[in-house]
Amino acid sequence: MSQDILGNTDVEIFQGVGVKESDDFKREVLGKGKDSKKEITFETELSGSKTFLIYVEPVLTTKLVRKSVLTTWEWK
């Protein structure tokens, strides 16, 4: 299972309301280079509507020159 997830974006793994908004927010944080937080509501068939406060922090690994984000989720 982890092989199917590693190296993929949330949009490539998940689907439904909130996924693209979360991915766009992470890209925005990477572009600005400054951490930020935002409430995002996800809709799933299994759980229904769930709102999370996500905190996204840009991370730059200099050895690999790869941009990434560290995301912390808080269920509201």
C-alpha positions as CSV (number, residue, x, y, z in Angstrom):
1,M,0.0,0.0,0.0
2,S,2.7,2.5,0.9
3,Q,4.3,2.0,-2.5
4,D,1.1,3.2,-4.1
5,I,1.1,6.4,-2.0
6,L,4.7,7.5,-1.8
7,G,5.6,10.1,-4.5
8,N,2.0,10.9,-5.3
9,T,0.0,14.1,-4.5
10,D,-3.2,14.0,-2.5
11,V,-5.2,14.6,-5.8
12,E,-3.6,11.4,-7.3
13,I,-4.5,9.3,-4.2
14,F,-7.9,10.7,-3.0
15,Q,-11.0,12.1,-4.6
16,G,-13.9,14.2,-3.5
17,V,-14.7,17.6,-2.2
18,G,-11.8,19.3,-0.4
19,V,-8.9,17.3,-2.0
20,K,-8.1,19.8,-4.8
21,E,-8.6,22.8,-2.4
22,S,-6.1,21.2,0.0
23,D,-3.6,20.5,-2.8
24,D,-3.9,24.0,-4.1
25,F,-3.3,25.4,-0.6
26,K,-0.2,23.4,-0.2
27,R,1.1,24.6,-3.5
28,E,0.3,28.2,-2.5
29,V,2.3,27.8,0.7
30,L,5.3,26.3,-1.2
31,G,5.1,29.3,-3.6
32,K,5.1,31.9,-0.9
33,G,7.6,30.0,1.3
34,K,5.7,30.9,4.4
35,D,3.7,28.6,6.7
36,S,0.0,29.1,7.0
37,K,-3.2,27.4,8.2
38,K,-6.7,27.0,6.7
39,E,-10.0,25.3,7.4
40,I,-11.0,22.9,4.7
41,T,-14.1,20.7,4.6
42,F,-13.9,17.3,3.0
43,E,-16.9,15.2,1.8
44,T,-16.5,11.4,1.7
45,E,-19.0,8.7,1.1
46,L,-17.8,6.8,4.2
47,S,-17.6,9.7,6.7
48,G,-19.8,12.5,5.2
49,S,-18.7,16.1,5.8
50,K,-15.6,16.6,8.0
51,T,-13.8,19.9,8.6
52,F,-10.1,20.1,9.4
53,L,-7.8,22.9,10.3
54,I,-4.7,22.2,8.3
55,Y,-1.3,23.8,9.1
56,V,1.1,23.7,6.2
57,E,4.8,24.4,6.6
58,P,7.2,24.6,3.6
59,V,10.2,22.3,3.7
60,L,13.2,22.5,1.4
61,T,15.6,19.6,1.3
62,T,18.9,21.1,0.0
63,K,20.6,17.8,-0.7
64,L,17.8,16.8,-3.1
65,V,16.8,20.3,-4.0
66,R,13.2,19.2,-3.6
67,K,10.3,21.2,-2.2
68,S,7.8,19.6,0.0
69,V,5.4,20.5,2.8
70,L,4.8,19.3,6.3
71,T,1.0,19.2,7.0
72,T,-0.6,19.0,10.4
73,W,-4.3,18.1,10.5
74,E,-6.7,19.0,13.3
75,W,-10.3,17.6,13.2
76,K,-12.7,20.4,14.0
